[in-house]
Amino acid sequence: MSEDSTESESAQAGPALVAAVDDVEEGAPTWVTTFADLMSLLLTFFVLLYSMSELKVENFFIAAESLREAMGATARTPPDSIVGLMLETADPETVINPLNSESNDGSGDDDQVDELAREYLILLEQQLRASIEESELDESMIYITRDENGLYLRIQNAALFESGQVRVRPEAEAILVALSTITSDIAIPTIVAGHADSRPISTPAFASNWELSAARAAGVARLMFENGHPAIRLEVESYGEHRPLASNDTQEGRSANRRVELFFSREYVERLARQLEQSGIPLTIENMLLNADRSRSPDEG
């Protein structure tokens, strides 16, 4: 091919190449813009999820205090932090935390911990029995039992409530005042559990025995709190008719099943013992009781 022919072909291809270059869009391809928008939306979505996952403590306590007020208690402003639920001078390290995984790691001498827990619950049982006797409470309505799980103080509903009601009768408040003088001194949580018989209930206030039992247990816990029991060591549970003590086929059995229990868990005692051990405190029953004193406010006496 001659040199003149090559130059002629190049001259003809020149305008076509210029036209192709002119057709190319400036900037990034359109798919990059769409991809960038998608990434921005995903980022916004995850930031929104994160912001919703944070618990607004102030709003939580406002809702909780509204519920307390509706149940007859006086509303209070929310504390500045979770620690505000504890006694003002209480040391969080000396109050048992049932959710603290370090306190249940199986460390220490298990035999010593088991023996200490047994002695602690025996001493608590003796104190509760003495309080019942000194207060001349009706022992047919209130009694104490202990098993491998812990210590139970059971009060029949007839001693505390009118039929179908959840407010503690004024003349029955003395029972809870007497018990609170003892339970407020112990360093493990007091679990207040409500129970009912198997007869169904359905009212505008209570859709089932669960709601009725929960309201009664909460009322007992509130009175204990008002009489000196620290709120940080009160727990409320409701079982309705699902944990009977006796047959619901008889009046006596149904009466026994309608009750409020104060339960002191052996597991919590063992966790407290391990917390003392981890703090370098000798495992003795005296130190267990001293731990309760350190967790109280001077204002409590």
C-alpha positions as CSV (number, residue, x, y, z in Angstrom):
1,M,0.0,0.0,0.0
2,S,1.4,3.4,-0.9
3,E,2.1,6.2,1.5
4,D,-0.5,8.5,-0.1
5,S,-3.2,5.9,0.4
6,T,-2.4,5.6,4.1
7,E,-2.6,9.3,4.6
8,S,-6.0,9.4,2.8
9,E,-7.5,6.7,5.1
10,S,-6.2,8.5,8.2
11,A,-7.8,11.7,7.1
12,Q,-11.1,10.0,6.6
13,A,-11.0,8.3,10.1
14,G,-10.2,11.6,11.8
15,P,-13.7,13.1,11.9
16,A,-15.2,9.8,13.2
17,L,-12.8,9.6,16.1
18,V,-13.5,13.2,17.1
19,A,-17.2,12.5,17.0
20,A,-16.8,9.5,19.2
21,V,-14.9,11.4,21.8
22,D,-17.5,14.2,21.8
23,D,-20.2,11.6,22.6
24,V,-18.4,10.5,25.9
25,E,-20.1,12.0,29.0
26,E,-18.0,14.0,31.4
27,G,-17.6,12.8,35.1
28,A,-18.4,9.4,36.6
29,P,-20.7,6.8,35.0
30,T,-24.3,7.0,36.0
31,W,-24.2,3.7,37.9
32,V,-21.6,5.2,40.3
33,T,-24.1,7.9,41.2
34,T,-26.8,5.3,42.0
35,F,-24.4,3.3,44.0
36,A,-23.3,6.3,46.0
37,D,-26.9,7.2,46.8
38,L,-27.5,3.6,48.0
39,M,-24.5,3.8,50.3
40,S,-25.7,7.1,51.7
41,L,-29.2,5.6,52.4
42,L,-27.7,2.5,54.1
43,L,-25.5,4.8,56.3
44,T,-28.5,6.8,57.3
45,F,-30.5,3.6,58.1
46,F,-27.8,2.2,60.4
47,V,-27.3,5.5,62.2
48,L,-31.1,5.6,62.8
49,L,-31.0,2.0,64.2
50,Y,-28.1,2.9,66.5
51,S,-29.9,6.0,67.8
52,M,-33.1,4.0,68.5
53,S,-31.1,1.3,70.4
54,E,-30.0,3.7,73.1
55,L,-32.2,3.6,76.2
56,K,-33.4,7.0,77.2
57,V,-33.1,6.6,81.0
58,E,-35.1,9.8,81.8
59,N,-38.0,8.7,79.7
60,F,-37.9,5.2,81.3
61,F,-38.1,6.6,84.8
62,I,-40.9,9.0,83.8
63,A,-43.0,6.1,82.6
64,A,-42.1,4.1,85.7
65,E,-43.1,6.9,88.1
66,S,-46.3,7.4,86.2
67,L,-47.2,3.8,86.8
68,R,-46.3,4.2,90.5
69,E,-48.5,7.2,90.8
70,A,-51.4,5.3,89.1
71,M,-51.1,2.6,91.7
72,G,-51.4,5.0,94.5
73,A,-47.8,6.1,95.2
74,T,-46.4,9.6,95.1
75,A,-44.5,10.4,91.8
76,R,-40.9,11.4,92.0
77,T,-38.6,13.1,89.5
78,P,-36.3,10.6,87.7
79,P,-32.8,10.2,89.1
80,D,-29.8,11.4,87.2
81,S,-28.6,7.9,86.6
82,I,-29.3,4.2,87.4
83,V,-27.2,4.6,90.5
84,G,-29.8,7.0,91.7
85,L,-32.1,4.1,92.4
86,M,-29.7,3.0,95.2
87,L,-29.5,4.5,98.6
88,E,-27.6,7.8,98.5
89,T,-24.6,6.5,100.4
90,A,-24.7,2.9,99.2
91,D,-21.6,1.5,97.6
92,P,-22.6,-0.3,94.4
93,E,-19.8,-2.7,95.0
94,T,-21.3,-3.9,98.3
95,V,-24.8,-4.5,96.9
96,I,-25.4,-7.8,95.2
97,N,-26.0,-7.6,91.5
98,P,-27.8,-10.8,90.3
99,L,-26.7,-10.0,86.7
100,N,-23.0,-9.8,87.6
101,S,-21.5,-12.8,85.8
102,E,-18.3,-12.4,87.8
103,S,-20.1,-13.3,90.9
104,N,-21.1,-16.7,89.6
105,D,-18.0,-17.9,88.0
106,G,-17.7,-21.0,90.3
107,S,-14.5,-19.7,92.0
108,G,-13.7,-20.3,95.6
109,D,-14.4,-23.2,97.9
110,D,-17.8,-24.5,97.0
111,D,-18.2,-26.4,100.2
112,Q,-17.5,-23.3,102.3
113,V,-19.9,-21.2,100.2
114,D,-22.6,-23.9,100.5
115,E,-22.2,-24.0,104.3
116,L,-22.2,-20.2,104.6
117,A,-25.4,-20.0,102.5
118,R,-27.1,-22.6,104.7
119,E,-26.1,-20.8,107.9
120,Y,-27.2,-17.4,106.5
121,L,-30.7,-18.7,105.6
122,I,-31.1,-20.5,109.0
123,L,-30.2,-17.2,110.8
124,L,-32.7,-15.3,108.6
125,E,-35.4,-17.9,109.3
126,Q,-34.8,-17.5,113.0
127,Q,-35.1,-13.8,112.8
128,L,-38.3,-13.9,110.8
129,R,-39.9,-16.5,113.1
130,A,-39.0,-14.3,116.1
131,S,-40.6,-11.2,114.4
132,I,-43.8,-13.2,113.7
133,E,-44.0,-14.3,117.4
134,E,-43.3,-10.9,118.8
135,S,-45.8,-9.2,116.6
136,E,-48.5,-11.8,117.6
137,L,-49.3,-12.3,113.9
138,D,-51.8,-15.1,113.0
139,E,-49.5,-18.0,112.3
140,S,-52.3,-19.8,110.4
141,M,-52.1,-17.1,107.8
142,I,-48.3,-16.7,107.7
143,Y,-45.7,-19.4,107.8
144,I,-42.0,-20.0,106.8
145,T,-40.5,-22.9,105.0
146,R,-37.0,-23.6,103.6
147,D,-35.7,-26.0,100.9
148,E,-32.7,-26.4,98.7
149,N,-33.7,-23.3,96.6
150,G,-34.0,-20.9,99.6
151,L,-36.3,-19.5,102.2
152,Y,-40.0,-18.8,101.7
153,L,-42.2,-16.6,103.9
154,R,-45.8,-17.2,102.7
155,I,-48.7,-15.0,103.6
156,Q,-52.2,-16.0,102.6
157,N,-54.1,-13.4,100.7
158,A,-56.9,-13.5,103.2
159,A,-54.6,-11.9,105.7
160,L,-53.7,-9.0,103.4
161,F,-56.5,-8.3,100.9
162,E,-60.3,-8.2,100.6
163,S,-61.7,-10.6,98.0
164,G,-60.8,-9.4,94.5
165,Q,-58.9,-6.4,95.8
166,V,-55.3,-5.4,95.5
167,R,-54.8,-2.7,98.1
168,V,-53.5,-4.1,101.4
169,R,-56.1,-3.7,104.2
170,P,-55.0,-1.0,106.7
171,E,-55.1,-3.4,109.6
172,A,-52.8,-5.8,107.7
173,E,-50.1,-3.3,107.1
174,A,-48.6,-4.1,110.5
175,I,-47.5,-7.5,109.1
176,L,-45.5,-5.9,106.4
177,V,-44.1,-3.2,108.7
178,A,-42.8,-5.9,111.1
179,L,-41.3,-7.9,108.3
180,S,-39.6,-4.9,106.7
181,T,-37.6,-4.2,109.8
182,I,-35.8,-7.5,109.2
183,T,-35.8,-7.7,105.4
184,S,-34.4,-4.2,105.0
185,D,-31.2,-5.3,106.7
186,I,-30.3,-8.3,104.6
187,A,-27.9,-7.9,101.7
188,I,-29.7,-10.1,99.1
189,P,-32.9,-9.2,97.1
190,T,-36.3,-10.0,98.6
191,I,-38.4,-11.5,95.8
192,V,-42.1,-10.7,96.3
193,A,-44.2,-13.2,94.3
194,G,-48.0,-13.2,93.8
195,H,-50.0,-16.4,93.4
196,A,-53.7,-17.3,92.9
197,D,-56.0,-20.3,92.8
198,S,-57.2,-21.8,89.5
199,R,-60.6,-20.1,89.5
200,P,-60.6,-17.8,86.4
201,I,-61.0,-14.1,86.7
202,S,-61.9,-11.6,84.0
203,T,-62.7,-8.0,85.1
204,P,-62.0,-4.6,83.5
205,A,-59.1,-4.3,85.9
206,F,-57.7,-7.8,85.7
207,A,-57.8,-9.9,82.6
208,S,-56.5,-13.0,84.3
209,N,-55.0,-14.2,87.6
210,W,-51.6,-13.1,86.4
211,E,-52.6,-9.5,86.4
212,L,-54.3,-9.9,89.8
213,S,-51.3,-11.6,91.4
214,A,-48.9,-9.1,89.9
215,A,-50.8,-6.1,91.3
216,R,-51.0,-7.7,94.8
217,A,-47.3,-8.5,94.8
218,A,-46.5,-5.0,93.6
219,G,-48.6,-3.5,96.4
220,V,-46.8,-5.5,99.0
221,A,-43.4,-4.5,97.6
222,R,-44.5,-0.8,97.6
223,L,-45.4,-1.0,101.3
224,M,-42.2,-2.6,102.1
225,F,-40.3,0.1,100.3
226,E,-42.3,2.8,102.1
227,N,-41.3,1.1,105.4
228,G,-37.6,1.2,104.8
229,H,-36.8,-1.7,102.5
230,P,-34.3,-0.5,99.8
231,A,-35.8,-0.5,96.3
232,I,-32.6,-1.9,94.9
233,R,-33.2,-5.1,96.8
234,L,-36.8,-5.6,95.9
235,E,-38.0,-7.8,93.0
236,V,-41.7,-8.5,92.0
237,E,-42.9,-11.7,90.3
238,S,-46.3,-13.1,89.4
239,Y,-47.2,-16.7,88.7
240,G,-51.0,-16.6,88.7
241,E,-52.4,-20.1,89.3
242,H,-49.5,-21.9,87.8
243,R,-47.5,-22.7,91.0
244,P,-50.0,-24.2,93.4
245,L,-49.1,-25.6,96.8
246,A,-52.2,-27.7,97.1
247,S,-55.1,-29.1,95.1
248,N,-57.6,-26.5,93.8
249,D,-60.4,-29.1,94.2
250,T,-61.0,-28.1,97.9
251,Q,-61.6,-24.8,99.6
252,E,-58.6,-25.3,101.9
253,G,-56.4,-26.0,98.9
254,R,-57.5,-22.9,97.0
255,S,-57.0,-20.8,100.2
256,A,-53.4,-22.0,100.5
257,N,-52.7,-21.3,96.9
258,R,-53.9,-17.7,97.1
259,R,-50.8,-16.2,98.7
260,V,-48.0,-13.7,98.5
261,E,-44.5,-15.0,99.0
262,L,-41.3,-13.4,100.2
263,F,-38.6,-15.5,98.7
264,F,-34.9,-15.3,99.7
265,S,-32.9,-17.2,97.1
266,R,-30.0,-19.5,98.1
267,E,-28.4,-18.7,94.7
268,Y,-28.3,-15.0,95.6
269,V,-26.7,-15.8,99.0
270,E,-24.0,-17.8,97.2
271,R,-23.3,-15.0,94.8
272,L,-23.0,-12.6,97.6
273,A,-20.5,-14.9,99.3
274,R,-18.4,-15.1,96.1
275,Q,-18.5,-11.3,95.8
276,L,-17.0,-11.0,99.3
277,E,-14.4,-13.6,98.5
278,Q,-13.4,-11.7,95.3
279,S,-13.1,-8.5,97.4
280,G,-10.6,-10.3,99.7
281,I,-13.1,-10.4,102.6
282,P,-13.0,-13.6,104.7
283,L,-16.1,-15.8,104.2
284,T,-17.9,-15.6,107.6
285,I,-21.5,-15.2,108.5
286,E,-20.4,-12.0,110.4
287,N,-19.0,-10.4,107.3
288,M,-22.1,-11.4,105.3
289,L,-24.2,-9.4,107.9
290,L,-21.7,-6.5,107.9
291,N,-22.1,-6.3,104.1
292,A,-25.7,-5.5,104.6
293,D,-24.8,-2.7,107.1
294,R,-22.4,-1.1,104.6
295,S,-25.1,-1.0,101.9
296,R,-27.5,1.0,104.1
297,S,-27.8,4.7,104.4
298,P,-27.2,6.4,107.7
299,D,-30.6,7.9,107.4
300,E,-32.1,4.4,107.7
301,G,-30.8,4.0,111.2
